[in-house]
Amino acid sequence: MEAWIAGVTEQLPLIVLLLIIAVSLTILVKGADILADQAVSLSVRWGVPKVLIGATILSIATTLPEAAVSVLAAIQGAPGLALGNAVGSIILNTGLILGLAAIMGQVPVDQRLVNWQSWMKVSSAVLLVLVSIPYLTLNRLWTVGGRLPQAVGVAFLILLVLYFWSSIAWSKMAPSGGVGDSAVAVNPNIRPALALVALILGVTMVLVGSQLLIPAVGETALRLHIPDAIIAATLVAFGTSLPELVTAITAVRKGHGELALGNVLGANVLNVLFVTGAAAAVTRGGLEVPPQFFFLFYPSMIFMVLILRIGIGRTSRIFDKRFGMILVGAYIITAVLGYLVPGPAAGPGT
């Protein structure tokens, strides 16, 4: 099926490819939206604490597009797209999405609730960089790049389970009214069986959307002579991060800005452990890390997560509009550099 779709996209005009990308992203976002709503509905019906929904279930739902895109990209031999989508989503979630949320409304910062999650975010980002470095061939780092081994991908998935377990323990100690307050309303007229069917529909839409998106993005990048890693870290990352954006804006408008912060922190940890972990785990030789990541994307990611960590440490009770503009400005700088800074000779797959 993948080969057939790739063959079809090679014959299509550029305008049709762009239309397919738009439609695919729409299907991805809508599928993730349905998935989030129904996951929250089922969790509430089954008595799962709402604070746990924001930290785990909602984050899983909003990162499913990134995971689906990156896993399929890894299987189809596009490591730049697989890894760039995850790293670009972390940069975008931290800078643009959370920054817009702080500009558009109040984002309360309860140190007891966000300190642990924010340090998990920083640690996971640093860990991703460290395990990607080719320590035995550092002299080839800027020309060939590195590799995220398959064993590391499996280890990330194990860490993901531990992260969920610790999040459950953390949520039980958290005071009510924190990060877990959901911005998704539960319709009492929908039976659990129908909610489960809708949940499956959301998963299907996510998978179908990603299946259409990968070959269209790859062919478009080829025709425009743009490295797929750059497209992944900007255009595709924005499209697959739309669930986080919609959730953040909805949350601040309803007075639940802490949900926006909690969802972004949780989603970014999942982008490392879930998205890159799954993408590396499904490839026998591991996930290649193009050179651009070491001199541009990884530094940009660390830069963004450190800005947020410093902001959390220095704020008293709330992220104000000024800090929101700092986050958005930092994102714009990294996005522009992604297009303007020329890269060294890249390895395979870039």
N, C-alpha and C positions, 0 to 999 in steps of 0.2 A: 504493500500500500504506500509506504513512504517513497519508494523508488518511482511509483506511478505518479504520485503528486509532484515529486521533484521534476519528472519529465514533462509534465503538463506546464508547470510554472516557467520552464525554460522557453516555452513557445509563446507566452503571453506578453502583450505590450506592457510598458512600464506603468502606465496609468491603471491598468487592470491589477497589476501586482500591488500597487499602493492601495487600491480599493480592497483587495483581499486582506491586506494587513489591517486596514481599518475595521473590516467586518470581523476578522479573527479576534482582534483585541476587544471588540464589543461583546462577542460571544464569551470570551474569557472573563471579562468584568461582570457581565450579567450572571454567568454561571457561578462565579465566586460570591456574588451578592446573594443569590438564592441559597447557596450553600451556607453562608454565614447566618442568614435569617433562620433557616431550618435547624441548623446546629444549635443555635441559641434556644429555639423553641423546644426542641427535644430535650436539651439539657435542663431547662427550667421545669418541664413536665416530669423529668426523672429525678428532680430534687438536687441537681448539681449546683453548688454555690455560684452566684453570679460573679464573684470576684475571680473565680477560676476561669470563667468564660473569657474574660478580657485577656488574661495572661496566657491562656493555652488555646482553647477551642477557636476563639475569634481570630487569634494570630495564625493558627493553622489554616483556617478558611481563607484569610486574606493573602497568605503566602503560597497557596496551592497553584495559582497561575505561574509564579516564578519557578516552583518545583517542576511543574509539568513542562514548561518551556525548556528549562535547563537540562532535565533528564533526557528529553527527546533530542535536544541539541547534542548532548554528549554521545548518545547512541548513534547519531547520524554523523559524527566526526567533526563537530563544530565546537571545540573547547573554548574559543574566545567568546562565542555567544553564550555557552552554558555558564561560564564563570562570570563574564561581564554582566549578565542579567542579574545575578545575585549581588555582586559588588555594587553595581549601579543602583540597585534597589535600596541597598543600605544607605548610600549617599543621598539618594532622592528622598527616602523616608525621613532621614534625620534633618536634612536641610530644607527642602521645599515643602513637604507635607506638614511636618511639625511646625516649621516656621510660619506657614500660612495659617495653621490652627491658632498659633499665638497671636498673629496679627488680627484675625477675624473674631477672636473671642478669648475668654480666660482659660488658661491651662494651669490649674492648681498643681502644686508640687508638694506632696507629702513625703518628707524625707524617709519616713518609716516604710513607705510603700515602694519608692522608686530607687532607693540607693542600691539595693541588691540587684535589681533588674538592670540598672545602668552599668554596674560593674561587670555583670555577666555579658553585656553587650560589648564593652571594651575588651574584656578577656577573649571573647570569641573572635573578634576582629583581629586582635594581635595573634591569636593562635593560628588563624587562617594564613596570615603572612608567614609565620615561622615555619609551618609545615610545608609551605610551597617553595622555600628556598633550596636550591640544589647545592648543598654544603660541599660536596666533593668536586663540583665543577663551577665554583664561584666566578672564575674568569670568563665563563660563557653566559653569565646571567643576563647581560644586556644585549646579547645577540640571539641566544637560543631560548632563554627563559627558564622556567622551572617545571615542576610536576607535582600534582596532588595525587599521591598513590591511592590505589584502590583500597588498600588496608586502612589508610587514613580516613577514607570515605566511610568505611564500615565503622571505624572508631567514632566518627562524628555522629553517626546514627545511634550508637550506644550512648554517647554523651547526651543526645537528644532525649532519650528515655529518662536518663538521670535528671535532666533539666526539668522535664515534666513532673517527675516525682518530687523534686525539690520545690517546684512551683506550687504543687498541691499542698505540701507542708507549709510553705510560706503563706498561701492563701488562707489556711485555717487559723493562722496567727494574726492575719490582717484585720483591722477594724472594719466594720460594715460601712458601705458608702464609698469605698475606695475605687481602685482601678477596675474592679469587676462589674460595676454598674453598667448594664448593657444599654446601648442606644437603640437596640432592635426590639420592637414591640412584638409580643406573642399574641396571635389571634386564637382566642379560646374556641372558636367555631371549627378550627381545623383539627381533625383527628390525628393522633400520633401516626397511624398508618399512612395517611396522606402526606404528613410532614416527612416521613421516611422516603416516600416516593419522590418528593420534591428534592430531598437531599441527594438521592441518586441522580436525578436530573441535573442538579448543579455540578456534580462530579463529571458527568458525561459531557456537559457543555465545556467544562474546563479542558478536558482531554481533546475534544474535537477542535476547539479553538487553537490549542497549542499545536495540534497536528497540521493545521492549515498555515499557522504563522511561521513555523521554522523555514520551510522551503521558500516562502514568499520573501522573507527578510534576507535569507542568504542570496537569492537571485538578485534582489534589489541592490544589496551591498556590492555584489559583483559588478553590476552594470554601472553603478555610480562610483566604482573604484574606492569604496570606503571600507576599511577593515571591519569585519563583523563584530569585533570586540568593542569598537567605539559605538556602533549602532546599538549593541546590546546594553551598554552602560548608560545610554541616554534614551533613545526612542522606545525600545522594547521595555526597558526598566520602568519608564514612565507609564506605559500602557499596562503592564502587569502589576504596577503599584497603585493603580486607580482604586482598588478596594480599600486600601489604607487611607487614601485621600478622601474618599466618600465617607468612610467611617469617622475620620478626624473632623471633617467639616460638620457632619451631622451631630457628633458628640458635643462640640463647642457651642453649636446653636441651641442645643437642648440643655446646656448647662452642665455637661459631663465632660469637661475638658480633660479630666484625669484619665478617662477612658482612651482618649486620643493618645496621650503620652504612654500609657501602659501598652496599648496595641502596637505602637511604633517600636517601643523597646523590645517587646516580645517577638514581633515580626522580624526584627533585625537579627536577633539571636537565631531564629529559625532560618534566616537566609544563609547563615553559615552552617549550622549543624544539619538542617533538613535539606535545603536546596543544594548547596555544594556537596554535602555529604552523600546525598542520593545520586547526584550526577557523577561523582567519582566512583561510587560503589558499583554502578552498573557498567563501568568500562574496565575491561581486564587490565589494560596498561595504565590505568589511572587517568587523571584529567590534566592535559597540558596547560601550563600557565604561560601565555605569551609575554614577551619582554615588556610590552606596554604597561602591564599591571605593576611591575616593580618600580618603574620610574614615574607613573602617573596615577593609575587607579587605586593601587594599594595605599600610597601616601595620601590621596584624596580621602579615602575611606577612614584612615586613622585620624586625619585632620578633622573630619566631621564628627566622629564619635567622641573625640577629645573635647571639641567645642561644647557638645551637649553635656558631657560629664562635668566640665568646669562650670557650665551654666547651672546644672543641678546642685553642685556643691556650693555655689555662691548665692543662689537665690534664697529668699526667705520663705515665701509662700506661693508665688505665682510667677509664671513666665509672662513678661509684659510684651507690648508691641515692639519695643526696641530690640529685645533679644530675638523676637521673631524675625525682624528685618536682618539681624546679624546672620541667622541661620539661612535665610533665603539668599542673602548676598553671597555667603560662602558657597552655597550650591551653584549659583550662577557662575561664579569664578571657576569651579571645578568642571562644570559642563562646557564652558567656553574653551578651557584649556584642553579638554578632551578632543575638540575639533581642530584647535590651532597648533598644538604642540606636535611636531613631527616625531615619529617613533623610529627606533633603530630597526635594522633588518630583523623581521619577525620570523619565528619558527613556523612549523606546519600548523595549519588550522587557523591562522590569523588573516 
